[in-house]
Structures are given as structure tokens and as C-alpha cells.
Amino acid sequence: MYSIEVVNVKQTKKQIVIRAYTPIAKPHNASIQKNSTMLLLGEISYESGSKAFNTKLYYIKGVRGMLRHAAMSLAQDCGIEVCHSSEKTELKDGTQLVPSGFHPLGSCDPPCILRRIFGTFREESSISVLVDPIASIKHKEYTTELPAQKVHISTENRIALAYDRMAIQDFRESYFSGYFNFVIDITNLTDDEIKFIVESLLYIETLGSGKNAGYGCIKILEVEIQNVHVLRNVTMDNGVYKIIEEIEVKPILLENIEEWRNAYIRENLTEIEQ
């Protein structure tokens, strides 16, 4: 008979937990034929009272891109040139792809602060943006084994073109509304890069498509910076080995958040002089 010795695994990480709200957003997976819907992950079971219910799980795409665009806006306001999202400078017809205040993705030497944090197509990002799936759960009190954020999700049938009161071109769109959390793993960032990310959160405004029609408004409500200590061990329970996890969370207090600007300028002046 095989046995497992007691093994403890300790990990420490830093993260930013953000609580946000949207009255209506449509972070679509893709537009396929007539459907423009959110990314469906599967179904989840939950209990309310003594009854069991099933509902669908969806993933909120575009949160990392939302953060990156906010960081680009912050850098632009500070007069700091950073990477654009495109490696190309122009199209074949001469249309410029990289606006003033930015340089092509990955072309900076030394790497700009945006590149150090978000990486490029060929360089790995220094952060991870994590979002638990969302689900339309109608009950106020419920329990579930899997993580799911309670929001309202609906699908609208829309008509793009009609003739004689008959739909010629129609399509469906999915929306969600409510409070949701997302987490940024900042373990690999320096203090100045953390401050840059925190200040970037002030520039978050929209998520998903339909901005011109008023969709996708995002309000950042709470921001908490945490030091997380995780202890995992293996225990026997009724003949089955289970992994038990103990988590200790301590807040991180940042002082002089805007100080990253002076540090970044000093760092780049030193590189130029060398």
C-alpha cells in the first residue's frame, strides 16, 4: 500500500483585488454569423434553501486589455512614450497605426514601463489578470462548490435590417450587469511598477463593445493591495488524499503612488547618459 508523507508547500504572492460595477456591458467572445455572445464555459449547479438549480457560466473577456489601455492613457497623460499595441507603423496604403506619444510594440530599448509589465507578442507578461466566471443566479442566498460571480445576464434579439415588418438581417447579443471582482497578480513587479498599475486603475472607463451607444461603462469601487501567504498540505480523509489550503492575507499600504513617475524619469536619464 502506498502512502504519502506529510508535505507542506508554502507560497507568497502579491495581488491587487478590484471590485467593479457595470450597469450594462457586452464583452463578446467573437461575432460569428448572426450571434455575438459572451464566452460560454459550461453549467454550474448551486443550492438555495433545499432545492438545486443549474445555470450557465460565462467568462468576462477583455479585462486585461481594458487595464492595458488604461495604462496607456496614464502614460500619455504623463508625457511618457510607451509601446503601442501594434508592431507595425503603417498600413500598405500609408495609414499610420502608431499615434503620437507611442512607439511600435517591442521596439523600445531599454524596455518602457508598459512593455516590462504587459510584455509583447514574443515576451511574457509580468502580471496575470484573473477573473472568476460570472453566472445569472436569481436567488439572494445560495451555495456553490465552484467559484461564480453573481450578476444578471440577458440576451437580446436585434434586427439590423427589416422589410415590410419582416426581419431580413437579425442577430443576438449578450449583456451582463452587476458587481464583479478581478485580481491582478503583481508578484513579479517592482514597487514603482505596482504604483503605476494602481494609478492606471483610475483611467478605467469602459469594457467591451458598444461604447458609442453607452454600453460598457465600468466604475471601479474598491482597490485592495494584498500580500498573500498560502500553505498547502496533503491529508487523508476517508481513504482519499485531499489538499488542504490555508491562506493568510495581509494588506499592503503604498505611499506616494505618483513617485513612480520621478523614478521612471531618473532611470531613463541614467540609461541615456550611459
C-alpha angles and dihedrals in degrees: 000000000000123000135187120225119226107276125182121196118195124196133175125197141163123228144169116224114202126192114201141173134210127184089204133350136164111201095177126202093215141311108261117178105302097344126089106174143148121265108278114214102179139268133312131199123220137173130228117181106326096328131093124221137184128217137167125262121221133186124227105228124195100040093120090047089049089055093047093052089049090052090050090053091050092050091048091052089051092050092243117141112227139166119294120217092253128075091199123077099205145359125250091265090056097257108154115236101182114065125211113287094037138080129207114285112275096004097110123105114217094029113256120238092259092053092048091055105035100026124207137264087284101031124069119243119249092220137054123211112208126192125178113225119266127231136184101242113174099193124087094214120040144139129219135174095219125060113260131160114225113233137138115264125187139167124220127203108219133189119219097178132014135182124193090349091305122119111241097171119024134161142176129239130191125215137181132201133189146054121325139169132220130184131216116204104217099170093121097047129100120237092259092050090050090052090049091054093046092052090046089063088070089065097056110116113145142025129195130353134319096059093147090055093050099261125135102034108164125196118194106216107172136012123192125181112206143189106212123198115192126192118188127185138167121241135177117244119177093331094314126105112230131187113234117199127200117192127194117189124195125180121243117216117208122203126200095006092185091058090092088077095061091042091051093049092048091049093051093046089054091051092050093049091051 
